[in-house]
């Protein structure tokens, strides 16, 4: 009997409410809609930790940060390495005869660590060395050797409207599809494969190719969510990353965010078509999801790393006709921790220490995992929070300052009113007590060590938000600086066709004060 293939397709920073076929009619996603109609959708899916690096290590290990060590994004000034004896999904599959292939953004550390993949072609968001990144080398070979902002301009324009500096044919989303197709053809159905096709989009910058930039132009979107009680200090901090002089900037940014998703959808269609051409479509477990969401202006803030659904809840689709009815829906809670046991279940591969896994195969009904409760965690120190959701309530504890939130998700699904804000009603406090006890038990079992003491959450110094902008160092080493066009030139090219963007309105001083760019050169009129 032929062994099943596994195709894991992920996007980066895609909200749960961005697939037309799941009821969000303003979206244009025909290929994801096909997966909805032919497979099963999971409307209550969550990221186990809503930030890039942590979520991806949860995916490949099936474990929480307690074991793999990545509870947040870590960079050059704070390096980490996952324990080398920790089993990973690609390694277990490779050891059992699978062709294991990684294409696109992995966000491993070190970046070239293969974690069991036998073939790996990287397209990282911020590659530091040209030779480490297959996509960067590909662009150089295509004549883009003067370009540093491979995935959109981050400095000054991070969350702002802009166009891709790369043609549609060579855009990162197109490259992931092209390389995935290449490896599918190379495999040819001769050996079972596990392939992870990982797109950077719609992660900001929202650098959409010209041909797709106006797909949502002028469209009306669902109204932004507004909080009636104070949002968390961490959420307040995330406001600073967006520099929107007026509402037209945010409207346009939303248009490009959604267009970025539609462009990914178009390229997913190419990968799926190749599976069909090979005759492997019905023999392949296809999982589509994202590492986390994007707040995108709700509550007046942005980004991820927050417990609110727009940050932590994700799209999640599975097509596997041997086990799932077409057009079905499963409303149980599922999360990224469930991917590894689900994949191993279908592949017939055992995990060496199943008692460590917080997740369970989605194909098991009435198993040991309680799917009426969902847990989410994030970060460490005073930035750390942990959250629990059941069918009616969501409770979150913030270690910095010991702040708490409680939302009635049935009456208030948009999370606008924190029931614990200036509220000491006995009924509310009883609900909080019950949920807090459940959360304490989970944190003790699967959370970071040292955050529960004598049966209580510890309380750390309160986190205070501060002003910042996205200001990563240049992408490639300074020794190559003379090869590239200036940042000012990249900025001007990226916004050349974005009529809503006026550079003189932006926070140029922040970057000029840090020696990143020069106002005079940026605003100089070209002759």
VOGU-3710 file (C-alpha; in Angstrom, 3 decimals, decimal comma):
1> xxxxxxxxxx> 0,000/0,000/0,000  1,362/3,400/-1,001  2,314/5,595/1,948  0,662/9,024/2,175  2,481/12,266/1,429  2,264/15,306/3,694  2,163/18,890/2,429  2,258/21,593/5,096  1,564/25,081/3,713  1,998/28,036/6,045
11> xxxxxxxxxx> 1,713/31,763/5,730  3,121/34,265/8,199  0,920/36,615/10,211  -2,403/35,708/8,560  -5,528/36,373/10,602  -8,253/33,774/10,996  -10,825/35,949/9,188  -9,171/36,036/5,763  -10,622/33,142/3,755  -13,672/33,756/1,568
21> xxxxxxxxxx> -14,869/30,163/1,852  -15,043/30,424/5,645  -17,558/33,241/5,465  -15,385/36,318/4,973  -16,944/37,433/1,711  -14,684/40,418/1,021  -11,687/38,106/0,544  -10,496/36,709/-2,807  -9,065/33,250/-2,050  -10,325/30,733/-4,642
31> xxxxxxxxxx> -7,670/28,091/-3,964  -8,067/28,133/-0,200  -11,821/28,058/-0,811  -11,254/24,834/-2,740  -9,531/23,318/0,296  -12,498/24,410/2,423  -15,000/22,785/0,054  -12,958/19,587/-0,390  -11,653/19,226/3,146  -12,344/20,272/6,721
41> xxxxxxxxxx> -12,031/23,737/8,232  -11,264/24,420/11,880  -12,703/27,816/12,880  -11,386/27,565/16,460  -7,698/27,090/15,673  -4,999/28,921/17,626  -1,304/29,577/17,543  0,283/28,003/20,610  2,545/31,051/20,881  1,683/33,952/18,537
51> xxxxxxxxxx> 5,126/34,965/17,346  7,177/33,664/14,411  10,134/31,790/15,867  8,323/30,259/18,824  5,374/29,055/16,733  7,634/27,403/14,160  9,593/25,508/16,788  6,299/24,319/18,267  5,362/23,034/14,807  8,536/21,021/14,178
61> xxxxxxxxxx> 8,854/19,639/17,728  5,206/19,397/18,800  6,422/20,779/22,126  6,166/24,037/24,044  9,027/26,444/24,731  9,621/24,657/28,052  11,396/22,008/25,962  12,655/23,681/22,774  13,590/27,014/24,394  12,046/29,519/21,967
71> xxxxxxxxxx> 9,302/31,450/23,756  9,741/34,614/21,650  11,754/35,845/18,670  15,479/35,749/19,343  18,130/37,588/17,367  21,895/37,934/17,065  22,280/39,693/20,412  20,446/36,891/22,250  21,253/33,623/20,457  19,601/30,343/21,351
81> xxxxxxxxxx> 20,002/26,781/20,123  17,389/24,047/20,418  18,628/20,905/22,230  20,152/18,622/19,613  18,625/15,463/21,096  15,059/16,788/20,790  13,060/14,803/18,200  11,680/16,833/15,304  8,912/16,036/12,853  11,135/16,111/9,722
91> xxxxxxxxxx> 13,806/13,981/11,413  11,305/11,328/12,510  9,796/11,237/9,027  13,207/11,153/7,342  14,266/8,256/9,579  11,155/6,421/8,398  11,774/6,740/4,676  10,238/10,112/3,857  11,749/12,664/1,496  11,727/15,772/3,723
101> xxxxxxxxxx> 11,808/19,178/2,044  11,713/22,717/3,474  10,972/25,679/1,199  10,771/29,313/2,314  10,768/30,897/5,756  11,743/28,530/8,555  13,109/30,989/11,155  15,355/28,356/12,692  18,369/29,314/14,770  21,048/28,886/13,537
111> xxxxxxxxxx> 19,287/29,612/10,265  20,946/26,755/8,334  20,220/24,098/10,959  18,186/21,569/9,001  16,310/19,974/11,937  15,964/16,749/9,971  15,103/18,144/6,546  17,100/16,405/3,824  16,530/19,316/1,409  16,192/22,938/2,454
121> xxxxxxxxxx> 15,870/26,105/0,357  15,526/29,167/2,550  13,795/32,483/2,034  14,209/34,195/5,366  12,580/37,470/6,278  15,870/39,120/7,288  18,808/37,085/5,946  22,113/38,312/7,358  24,395/36,527/4,914  23,600/36,416/1,228
131> xxxxxxxxxx> 24,979/32,907/0,777  22,751/31,503/3,544  19,577/32,342/1,658  18,626/30,579/-1,584  16,053/33,222/-2,461  18,566/36,047/-2,013  21,002/34,219/-4,279  18,211/33,626/-6,791  17,383/37,347/-6,908  21,039/38,192/-7,403
141> xxxxxxxxxx> 21,145/35,824/-10,375  18,024/37,511/-11,790  19,699/40,929/-11,819  18,513/42,247/-8,444  22,048/42,376/-7,095  21,653/46,012/-5,962  18,603/45,294/-3,768  18,705/44,959/0,028  14,978/45,147/0,816  14,123/41,769/-0,679
151> xxxxxxxxxx> 10,748/41,545/1,041  9,708/45,175/1,136  11,240/48,213/2,810  11,224/47,858/6,607  12,826/51,151/7,664  10,293/54,012/7,616  7,733/51,955/5,621  7,351/48,798/7,737  3,538/48,899/8,145  2,982/51,484/5,419
161> xxxxxxxxxx> 1,575/51,135/1,890  4,242/50,164/-0,630  4,811/48,080/-3,742  7,245/45,239/-4,194  10,669/46,168/-5,538  10,657/42,782/-7,278  8,556/41,779/-10,292  5,668/39,361/-9,750  7,556/36,521/-11,447  10,442/36,809/-8,973
171> xxxxxxxxxx> 8,484/37,799/-5,853  9,079/35,664/-2,778  5,571/34,204/-2,841  6,042/33,131/-6,462  9,461/31,667/-5,629  8,068/29,448/-2,851  5,551/28,014/-5,327  8,166/27,544/-8,060  10,630/25,739/-5,772  7,860/23,612/-4,253
181> xxxxxxxxxx> 6,787/22,566/-7,746  10,407/21,797/-8,654  10,780/19,427/-5,709  7,405/17,794/-6,333  8,486/17,053/-9,895  11,858/15,804/-8,696  10,144/13,486/-6,224  7,736/12,348/-8,924  5,653/10,289/-6,525  8,446/7,719/-6,270
191> xxxxxxxxxx> 8,925/8,169/-2,530  6,588/9,491/0,197  7,376/13,117/0,944  6,895/15,660/3,681  7,167/19,157/2,268  6,799/22,388/4,200  6,045/25,268/1,819  6,366/28,385/3,948  5,420/31,850/2,688  6,586/35,069/4,352
201> xxxxxxxxxx> 3,469/36,955/3,257  1,317/38,558/4,526  3,898/39,489/7,191  4,761/43,193/6,857  6,064/44,949/4,879  3,003/44,486/2,658  5,074/44,505/-0,538  2,548/43,402/-3,138  3,508/43,144/-6,845  2,092/45,842/-9,115
211> xxxxxxxxxx> -0,376/43,454/-10,760  -2,034/42,684/-7,401  -1,766/46,006/-5,597  -5,223/47,313/-6,506  -7,206/44,091/-6,035  -8,908/45,501/-2,915  -8,650/49,177/-3,819  -11,617/51,071/-2,395  -13,232/47,973/-0,882  -15,212/48,206/2,341
221> xxxxxxxxxx> -13,821/45,996/5,087  -15,327/44,902/8,401  -15,172/47,774/10,910  -12,188/47,874/13,239  -12,744/46,441/16,699  -12,760/49,025/19,486  -12,085/48,276/23,133  -14,393/49,726/25,792  -11,908/49,013/28,578  -8,124/49,597/28,604
231> xxxxxxxxxx> -6,098/47,173/26,495  -2,942/45,590/27,878  0,284/47,570/28,165  1,849/45,173/25,679  -0,916/46,020/23,196  -0,370/49,740/23,835  3,316/49,262/23,010  2,499/47,737/19,637  0,791/50,963/18,529  4,157/52,588/17,894
241> xxxxxxxxxx> 5,174/50,266/15,073  2,700/51,896/12,659  3,275/55,459/11,471  -0,080/56,461/9,959  -0,488/60,237/9,574  -4,190/59,762/8,749  -6,838/57,064/8,242  -6,194/56,726/4,510  -2,817/55,129/5,288  -4,444/52,427/7,427
251> xxxxxxxxxx> -7,167/51,762/4,859  -4,539/51,339/2,158  -2,374/49,129/4,393  -5,372/46,857/4,975  -5,974/46,689/1,213  -2,397/45,589/0,614  -2,421/43,113/3,511  -5,425/41,347/2,021  -3,956/41,571/-1,497  -0,824/39,884/-0,193
261> xxxxxxxxxx> -2,964/36,967/1,012  -4,709/36,721/-2,362  -1,344/36,607/-4,125  -0,238/33,770/-1,834  -3,527/31,999/-2,568  -2,786/32,254/-6,295  0,588/30,595/-5,765  -0,854/27,903/-3,506  -3,074/27,031/-6,457  0,027/26,321/-8,542
271> xxxxxxxxxx> 1,397/23,902/-5,939  -1,920/22,078/-5,673  -2,164/21,810/-9,454  1,242/20,126/-9,540  0,041/17,581/-6,985  -2,905/16,842/-9,265  -0,656/16,547/-12,315  1,453/13,961/-10,472  -1,630/11,989/-9,451  -0,751/12,508/-5,769
281> xxxxxxxxxx> -3,527/14,928/-4,781  -5,778/12,398/-3,041  -2,808/10,588/-1,496  -1,549/13,733/0,215  -2,465/15,094/3,620  -2,640/18,857/3,014  -2,546/21,160/6,029  -2,851/24,917/5,566  -2,356/27,304/8,465  -0,404/30,341/9,704
291> xxxxxxxxxx> 2,013/30,854/12,578  -0,133/33,623/14,119  -2,413/36,508/13,208  -2,113/40,285/12,785  -4,088/42,850/14,800  -4,090/45,255/11,807  -5,551/48,298/13,537  -8,083/46,605/15,794  -8,125/48,271/19,236  -5,894/50,928/17,657
301> xxxxxxxxxx> -2,875/48,643/17,667  -0,947/46,222/15,448  1,230/43,129/15,077  1,080/39,848/17,041  2,369/38,625/20,440  -1,033/39,325/22,019  -3,720/36,973/23,403  -6,589/38,610/21,497  -8,108/36,455/18,758  -6,922/38,719/15,942
311> xxxxxxxxxx> -3,365/37,912/17,041  -3,625/34,352/18,360  -6,386/32,761/16,266  -5,378/31,379/12,878  -6,814/29,840/9,709  -6,560/26,055/9,731  -7,623/23,746/6,901  -7,004/20,048/6,259  -7,704/18,078/3,106  -7,370/14,302/3,365
321> xxxxxxxxxx> -10,280/12,526/1,656  -9,342/9,157/3,173  -10,434/10,431/6,587  -12,263/13,764/6,207  -15,580/14,473/4,508  -15,558/17,215/1,883  -16,930/20,536/3,117  -16,906/19,490/6,768  -16,264/21,691/9,776  -14,738/20,776/13,141
331> xxxxxxxxxx> -15,416/23,327/15,874  -13,132/21,751/18,477  -10,143/23,772/19,630  -6,986/22,847/17,709  -3,562/24,473/17,668  -0,088/24,283/16,182  0,955/21,699/18,778  -1,436/19,255/17,094  0,378/19,297/13,742  3,234/16,943/14,679
341> xxxxxxxxxx> 1,042/14,210/16,214  -1,439/14,537/13,330  1,290/14,144/10,709  2,958/11,238/12,520  -0,436/9,554/12,911  -1,056/9,611/9,154  2,543/8,589/8,374  2,408/5,677/10,824  5,404/6,962/12,781  5,672/6,771/16,576
351> xxxxxxxxxx> 6,868/9,662/18,736  9,494/8,418/21,238  8,095/10,222/24,308  4,369/10,848/23,692  3,783/11,830/27,332  5,646/15,105/26,664  3,339/16,238/23,864  0,669/18,852/24,670  -1,036/18,113/21,344  -2,812/15,112/19,878
361> xxxxxxxxxx> -3,695/13,909/16,396  -6,705/15,801/15,122  -7,999/12,537/13,665  -8,511/11,105/17,166  -11,970/11,742/18,586  -12,533/11,691/22,349  -8,824/11,249/23,030  -6,917/12,347/26,105  -6,650/16,004/25,051  -9,486/18,216/26,290
371> xxxxxxxxxx> -10,561/20,093/23,168  -13,074/22,243/25,040  -10,159/24,313/26,381  -7,410/26,180/24,528  -4,144/27,435/26,037  -1,805/30,038/24,544  1,469/31,387/25,949  4,004/34,023/25,001  7,508/35,208/25,925  9,358/35,322/29,240
381> xxxxxxxxxx> 10,072/37,738/32,081  7,784/40,738/32,447  6,600/40,344/28,837  5,248/36,865/29,537  1,530/36,108/29,549  -0,500/32,919/29,484  -4,100/32,572/28,366  -6,933/30,048/28,566  -10,078/29,966/26,490  -13,134/27,750/26,826
391> xxxxxxxxxx> -16,419/27,979/24,942  -17,598/31,001/26,898  -14,638/32,771/28,479  -11,055/33,797/27,832  -8,799/34,504/30,820  -5,279/35,951/30,513  -2,631/36,527/33,162  0,194/39,020/32,482  3,243/38,362/34,666  4,381/41,973/34,364
401> xxxxxxxxxx> 2,351/43,679/37,083  0,036/40,705/37,597  -2,654/42,184/35,354  -5,607/40,051/34,292  -8,224/40,028/31,548  -11,500/38,129/31,316  -13,724/38,243/28,241  -17,125/36,667/27,673  -16,505/35,227/24,209  -20,163/34,344/23,662
411> xxxxxxxxxx> -21,562/37,806/24,390  -18,424/39,732/23,410  -16,548/37,793/20,677  -14,631/40,947/19,677  -13,071/41,160/23,164  -14,098/44,754/23,781  -14,859/44,596/27,523  -12,515/43,221/30,161  -14,902/41,948/32,840  -12,201/42,326/35,503
421> xxxxxxxxxx> -11,710/46,046/34,902  -13,022/47,841/37,998  -15,318/44,888/38,650  -15,330/42,861/41,864  -18,674/41,108/41,434  -18,695/37,755/43,192  -19,902/35,845/40,117  -17,082/37,236/37,952  -14,456/36,507/40,602  -15,663/32,903/40,884
431> xxxxxxxxxx> -15,323/32,444/37,128  -11,846/33,952/37,221  -10,816/31,694/40,116  -11,891/28,545/38,271  -10,135/29,494/35,035  -7,027/30,632/36,873  -6,721/27,258/38,613  -6,904/25,485/35,246  -4,307/27,839/33,804  -1,993/27,303/36,782
441> xxxxxxxxxx> -2,114/23,554/36,208  -1,242/23,972/32,534  1,595/26,417/33,232  3,029/24,025/35,801  2,933/21,128/33,329  3,829/22,741/29,993  4,891/26,326/30,749  8,301/27,810/31,488  9,905/26,805/34,763  9,819/29,222/37,687
451> xxxxxxxxxx> 6,613/31,096/36,916  4,421/29,257/39,422  5,427/29,363/43,099  3,498/27,810/45,976  0,506/27,252/43,722  0,333/30,861/42,492  1,516/32,807/39,471  4,492/34,967/40,342  4,200/38,713/39,764  7,057/40,567/38,077
461> xxxxxxxxxx> 7,888/44,214/37,555  5,257/45,873/35,410  6,098/46,268/31,743  5,954/49,893/30,570  5,528/50,620/26,881  8,009/52,900/25,147  8,307/54,568/21,763  9,965/52,609/18,983  9,925/52,039/15,251  10,967/49,033/13,175
471> xxxxxxxxxx> 14,706/49,702/12,829  16,607/46,508/12,057  20,228/46,846/10,928  20,990/46,635/7,196  20,233/43,202/5,794  23,708/42,304/4,582  27,204/43,011/5,960  28,594/46,535/5,772  31,448/45,349/3,588  28,921/45,029/0,778
481> xxxxxxxxxx> 27,217/48,406/1,304  28,654/49,986/-1,839  26,972/47,289/-3,941  23,418/48,275/-3,029  21,168/51,168/-3,882  20,611/53,561/-0,988  17,761/53,087/1,454  16,383/56,442/0,334  16,200/55,171/-3,247  14,469/51,961/-2,166
491> xxxxxxxxxx> 11,896/53,945/-0,189  11,131/56,233/-3,125  10,772/53,337/-5,543  8,518/51,393/-3,156  6,005/54,249/-2,777  6,265/55,693/-6,287  2,783/54,435/-7,223  1,196/54,749/-3,786  -0,616/58,063/-4,065  -1,755/58,015/-0,422
501> xxxxxxxxxx> 1,821/58,079/0,838  3,559/61,433/1,228  7,082/60,989/2,544  7,239/64,410/4,183  4,380/63,316/6,498  6,315/60,373/7,909  8,553/60,080/10,960  11,795/60,648/9,082  13,501/62,210/12,109  13,542/58,923/14,065
511> xxxxxxxxxx> 15,617/57,251/11,356  17,714/60,329/10,551  18,681/60,685/14,234  19,943/57,106/14,135  21,950/57,587/10,957  19,736/55,254/8,926  18,724/57,719/6,212  19,004/61,400/5,294  15,947/63,631/4,942  17,516/65,784/2,242
521> xxxxxxx> 18,339/62,785/0,093  14,929/61,201/0,690  12,884/64,265/-0,205  15,100/65,425/-3,056  13,123/65,755/-6,298  14,431/63,639/-9,139  15,210/65,579/-12,298
//
